[in-house]
Amino acid sequence: MLRIGIDLGGSKIEAAALAAAGALLERRRLPTPRSDYPGTLEAVRRLVTGRLSDYVFSECIGTRLLPPVHGDSSGVRGAAWL
């Protein structure tokens, strides 16, 4: 099973395609659009639906978001614009 992972950071968004054994097949990176939530979602969409989409065969996408999310779903701690 091939997988894709997304690292959403304050300065960059990186997406990687991984083989079943964990080997890196390809990765792509875009700058994070600061204070632009719709732009951030569009950047993630562009990464996933670009060349990386050739590798994705599972229905699962892993994401990494470092700051903890508030339990009441009011936002992400330490990321004021998310």
N, C-alpha and C positions, 0 to 999 in steps of 0.2 A: 504494500500500500504506500503510495506516495503522499506526502504531506506538504502543507504550506504553513509557514509561520510569519507573524507580523509583529514587528517591534515598533510601537508608536511612542516616539519620544518628543521632547520639546524642540529639538533642532532638526530631527530627521525621522522619516518613516522608512523602515526597511522591511522588505518581504523576501523570504527565502523558500525555495523548493527543496525538499529533502527526500532522499530515497528511503526505502523501507528500513534499511540498516542504519539510517541517520546521516549518510554521506550528503554533503552539500552539492546540489545539482546546479543551482543558479541562484543569484540574489540580485535584487534591484533596490535602489534607494532614491527617495525624493525628499526635498526639504519639507518640514512641517509648516503649513500655512498658519502662522501665529494669529491668535484671536479670531479664527475663521473656522468655526465648527463645520459648516457645509463644505468648505474648501478642504478640510482635513478628511472628511468622508469621501470626497471626490478623489483625493490623492490615493487613499487606500483602494478605492475601486479601480483606479488606473493601474496600480501595481498588480492587483489580483487578476484583472481581466486582460492584462497585456501578455507578454511572452510567458509569464509564470503560469497562466491558465492552461498551457499545453501540458503541464506536469500534474495538475490536480485531478485525482481520480476518486478521492474520498469526499465525503460530505462534511468533513470537519476541518475547521481552520483554527489554529491556535494563535492566541494573541498574547502580547506581553505589555502590561501597563503597570509601571513601577509604583506610582502612588496608590495608597489604598482608597477604595470607593466607600463613600459614606453609606451606612446601613439603611438610611432612609431614601437612598437613590437621588439625593440632592446634588450630587456631583462627585468630582474626584479631588481628594485632598492634595494640595501641593501643585495642582494644575488649574489655575484660576479660570482659564478660558475653556476648559472642557466641561 
